[in-house]
């Protein structure tokens, strides 16, 4: 199966080409003889997913925010009507979306999909096989590089993707301070709810940069750190509150 990638205001190296323009899109085009559905053999689905991921792994960044996904099918209308060779197009949605996620994809998880649109059009009869176009529209402000990507626990089962060199003491200080601030916001929200009967979760807790642990199945487990694991790394580098405060004192404003 031949997979082709067409990028708009982004490329494999960067989520944007024009810094002032936040809208970008990725178009994935491919062609095959028989539509693969959710009922197809797992091996067949895996081949489809792997072929797409082999192209998407060239992206050196991931989308963090909400995305709008379109799938356009160009198929033989008569064949769809008169035979069962072309299955229910809705059933292929999940295998296709699975191919977009994880470290080899461009999304953390398909929960980022804010809207989804699927349509089919009768193809030109001279074209062999069926053609599919997947278009991902996104805000490139919400993106992160894959290099040195870690997921660090910030809540009960919530993790934040961060670019950090775990051997770099200065970066550990910055991230420890940042994560401490995130946890303080959650504690403040809990305090308002408990003592003032005020729900400020949308203001203080919600973030497009945090994901539930179950959403991270496509990533290296060794790069998914619990609070305890992150603290152990910091302790080995002697990174604590006092070292962070000393660093802040030496900053010339």
N, C-alpha and C positions, 0 to 999 in steps of 0.2 A: 504494500500500500504506500503510495507516494503522499507525503505530508508536506505542505508548503505553509510558511509563516509570512504574513504581511503585517508590518508594524506601522502605526500612525502616531507621530510625536513620541516615539520611544524606539529603542533598539535592544539588542541582547545585552548591551553594557549598561544602559541607563533607562530608568522609567520615564524620562522626558528628554526631549531635544531642545525645546524652547522653554526656558525656565519660567517665564511669565505665563505660560499656557498650561493649565492644570489638567485638561482633558487629553487622555491617551486611549488607544485601543490596540488590541491584538486580534488578528484574524487568522484562523487556522483552517486551511483548505485541504481536503483529502478525498480520495475516490476509491470505491470498492464495488465489487459485483453484487454482493448480497448484503442487505442491511443487517447489522448485528443488533440483536435485541437482548433484553434482560434474561430471556429464556434460552439464549444461545449457550453453547458449551462454554464452561469457564475458560478453557484454553483459548477459545476464539476471542472471548472478551479480553483476556489478558494480552493477546497479541495486539489488539486494537489499542488498548491503553498504553502498552509499551511503545508502540510506534509513535504515538503522539508525544509521550514523555521523552522519547529520544530526541525530539526536536525542542521541546520546551526546556529541557535541561540546559540548553545553551543560554537561557536567560540567567543573568547573574544577580537577579533581584526578585523579590516577591511583592505581591500586592497585599496590603493589610486591610484596606477599607472595603466598603460595599462596592459591588460590581453589578453591572447589567449585562446579562448574557443573552445572545440571540443564536438560534440554530436554524439555518436555512437548508432545506433539503431540495435537491434537484434530481427527481426520480422519474421513472417511466410510469405515467399515469395509468395507462392501459394495464400494464403489468401489476400495478398496485390494486386495480379494480378486479381483474380477471384471475389472479393467482394469489397464492399465499407466500410467494417468494419475498415480498416486502412486508414485514411484520408491522405491528402497531408501533408507530414512531415514538409514542410516549415512553415505551418500554426501553428504548435505547438511551434515554436521557441520563439515567444514573451512571451507566458505564462511561459515557462521555464526560460527565462532570467529574467522575473519579480521576480521570486522566489529567485534570487541570490542577490537582491538589498535591501537596507534599513538597519536599525539597527538590524533587525533579520536575515540579510543575511551576505554576505562577501564582497559585492561591495557597493560603494556609489550609483552608477547609471550605467545603461548599456552602457552609452556613453564611459565608460572606455574600452570597448571591442575593441581591436585593430585589431584582426582577428578572423574569425569565420569559422569553418569547420564542416560540417554535412555529415554523411555517413550512409548507412544502409547495413546490412548483413543478409542473411538468417540464422535464428536461428536453433539450434538443435531441431528436431521435438519432442523429448521426453520432452522438457522443456515447461511447461505450461505458457501461457501469453507471454507478450513482455517485453524485458529487454532494459533499456536505461542507458547509461553511459555518464555523463557530466564531462568533465575534464577542469579544470581552471589552466592554467600555468601563473605564475606571478613572478615578481622580488620582493622578500621580503623586500628589502630596502625601498620600497614605501608602508608602512603600518602604521596603527595607532591603539592604543588600544581603546576599546569602553568605558572604564571607564572614567568618567569626560569628555566625548566628547562634545564639543561645536562647532558650526559653527559661525564664526564672520565675519562680512562684511568687505571686504578689497577694494571693488570697487563699481561701480554703482549698479550692481546686482550680484556681485561675492562674494562668501564666502569661508573662509578657515577653514578646520577642525583642531581643536586644543584640546589637553588634558589640561584642566585647571580647578582648583578648584576655583570657583568664590568667595569663602569666604577667599581665601588665598591672603593676600596683596602682598607678594613677587611675587607670580605667576602672579598677575594682572600687576605688574610693568614690568615684563619680556615681557608679551604679549602685553601690551600697546606700549612698545618700539619697539617690533618686528613688530606689525601692522603698526606703524608709519613709519618704514623703508620701508615696502611694499608699502605704499601709496606714499612715497617720490620717489620710483623707477617709479611708474606710472606717477607722475607729471614730472619727468625728461624725460621720454619717450615722453610725450605730448609736452614738451618744445623743444626737438630736432625736432619733426615733424613740429611744428609750426614755429620755428625760423631758422632751418637749413635744412628744407625739407629732413630730414633723418628719416627713419623708423627703430627704434630700438625696436619695440614691442616684436619681437621674443626673444631678449636678455633680456629685462628689465621687460616684463609683463608676458610672457607665464610661466605657472607653472602647474605641474601635481597635485599640492596640493590645487588648487582652483577650485570651482564648481559654476555654475550658480544657482541662487535661485530655479529655476524650477526643478533642479536635486535632490532636497532634500526632496521629498515628503514622503519618508519612514522614516523620523526622527521626533522626538518630536519638535514641533514648539517652545516650551519654551526654547529649547537649540539652537535655531537659532537666533542669536542676530544681530540686525542692529548696525551700528556705534553709533547711538544715545543711544540705549539701553546699549551697552557696556560702553560708556562714563558715563552714569548714575551710573552704578555699580562701576566704578572706582572712581567717585566723592564721593560716599557714604563711600568709604574706604580711601578717601583723597589721592588717587593715581593720581599724575599729573607729569608734566615734572620736576618740581623742586625736587620732592621726588625721581624720577628715577635718576636724576643727582647726588643727595646726595648718593644714593646707589652705583652708579658707582664710586664715589670718595673714598668710603670706601673699595673698592675691592683691595686686595693686589695682585699685579702682580708679 
